[in-house]
Amino acid sequence: RILSSLDISLRNQGLEDNQYALVGYGGHNETKSPLIYTAYNQIFTSAEKLLLGFDRLQFDGPGERNMLSPLEFVLRMTVRPAISKILFTFNCNAIYDSKVYKEISVILRDNDVRMHY
């Protein structure tokens, strides 16, 4: 899995005790808006424990083309100070709106976040 590979790569570079969170969006009803998936009742947890949250994700919703709302939701989450923030986005719909990308790139830069889409 990509999360396990990322965690191993970070640890090989000397970055230990990494914490991860899982946010889903674009489903039906209450899962249409961004929603935090916890693992062992923790929002931020290890890669191994977070993998359990993936099992609860549902991919049968209508999807969501608006990435700005989930991004703003993630940026409001409280994180440890002075850490690198990396955001992986997996979306069922292709998004090619240059206006949205421009706005998102400014938000990411201003919040010191790297996004992989």
C-alpha positions as CSV (number, residue, x, y, z in Angstrom):
1,R,0.0,0.0,0.0
2,I,1.1,3.6,-0.6
3,L,0.8,4.6,3.1
4,S,3.1,1.8,4.2
5,S,5.6,2.7,1.5
6,L,5.5,6.3,2.4
7,D,6.0,5.6,6.1
8,I,9.0,3.2,5.4
9,S,10.5,5.9,3.1
10,L,10.2,8.6,5.8
11,R,11.7,6.3,8.5
12,N,14.6,5.5,6.2
13,Q,15.3,9.2,6.1
14,G,15.3,9.4,9.9
15,L,11.8,10.8,10.3
16,E,10.3,8.7,13.1
17,D,7.0,8.7,14.9
18,N,5.0,10.0,11.9
19,Q,1.3,10.5,12.4
20,Y,-1.4,10.2,9.8
21,A,-5.1,11.1,9.4
22,L,-7.7,9.9,7.0
23,V,-10.4,12.2,5.6
24,G,-13.0,11.0,3.2
25,Y,-15.6,12.9,1.1
26,G,-17.9,12.6,-1.8
27,G,-20.1,9.8,-0.6
28,H,-23.8,9.6,0.0
29,N,-25.6,11.6,2.7
30,E,-23.4,12.3,5.7
31,T,-20.2,11.2,3.8
32,K,-20.7,13.7,1.1
33,S,-19.0,16.4,3.2
34,P,-15.5,15.9,4.5
35,L,-15.4,13.4,7.3
36,I,-12.6,12.2,9.6
37,Y,-12.1,8.4,9.8
38,T,-10.6,7.4,13.1
39,A,-8.5,4.4,14.0
40,Y,-8.6,3.2,17.6
41,N,-10.6,6.4,18.4
42,Q,-7.6,8.6,17.3
43,I,-7.6,11.1,14.5
44,F,-3.9,11.0,14.1
45,T,-2.2,7.7,14.4
46,S,0.5,5.4,13.0
47,A,0.4,4.1,9.5
48,E,-0.3,0.6,10.7
49,K,-3.3,1.6,12.7
50,L,-4.6,4.1,10.0
51,L,-4.8,1.2,7.5
52,L,-7.8,0.0,9.5
53,G,-9.6,3.3,8.7
54,F,-9.3,2.5,5.0
55,D,-11.4,-0.5,5.4
56,R,-14.4,1.7,6.3
57,L,-14.1,4.0,3.3
58,Q,-16.9,3.6,0.8
59,F,-16.3,4.3,-2.9
60,D,-19.9,4.0,-4.1
61,G,-20.9,7.6,-3.7
62,P,-21.5,10.2,-6.4
63,G,-18.0,11.6,-5.9
64,E,-17.1,15.3,-5.5
65,R,-15.5,17.5,-8.0
66,N,-15.0,20.3,-5.5
67,M,-11.6,19.7,-3.8
68,L,-11.5,23.1,-2.2
69,S,-14.0,22.2,0.6
70,P,-12.1,19.0,1.6
71,L,-8.8,20.9,1.5
72,E,-10.1,23.7,3.7
73,F,-11.5,21.0,6.1
74,V,-8.1,19.3,6.3
75,L,-6.3,22.6,6.9
76,R,-8.5,23.4,9.9
77,M,-7.3,20.2,11.6
78,T,-4.9,20.8,14.5
79,V,-1.4,19.4,13.8
80,R,1.9,19.4,15.7
81,P,3.7,22.7,15.3
82,A,6.7,23.0,12.9
83,I,6.0,19.7,11.1
84,S,5.9,19.0,7.4
85,K,2.4,18.5,6.1
86,I,1.9,16.2,3.1
87,L,-1.6,15.7,1.6
88,F,-2.4,12.8,-0.7
89,T,-5.7,13.2,-2.6
90,F,-7.4,10.3,-4.3
91,N,-10.5,11.4,-6.2
92,C,-12.8,9.2,-8.3
93,N,-13.4,12.1,-10.7
94,A,-10.7,13.8,-12.8
95,I,-10.5,17.5,-12.0
96,Y,-9.0,19.8,-14.6
97,D,-10.3,23.3,-13.6
98,S,-7.3,25.7,-13.8
99,K,-9.1,28.3,-11.6
100,V,-9.4,25.7,-8.8
101,Y,-5.8,24.6,-9.2
102,K,-4.6,28.2,-9.0
103,E,-6.6,28.9,-5.8
104,I,-5.6,25.5,-4.3
105,S,-1.9,26.1,-5.0
106,V,-2.0,29.5,-3.2
107,I,-3.7,27.9,-0.2
108,L,-1.2,25.1,-0.1
109,R,1.8,27.4,-0.4
110,D,0.4,29.8,2.3
111,N,-0.1,26.8,4.7
112,D,3.2,25.0,4.0
113,V,1.5,21.9,2.6
114,R,2.6,19.6,-0.2
115,M,-0.2,17.9,-2.1
116,H,0.1,14.8,-4.3
117,Y,-2.9,14.2,-6.5
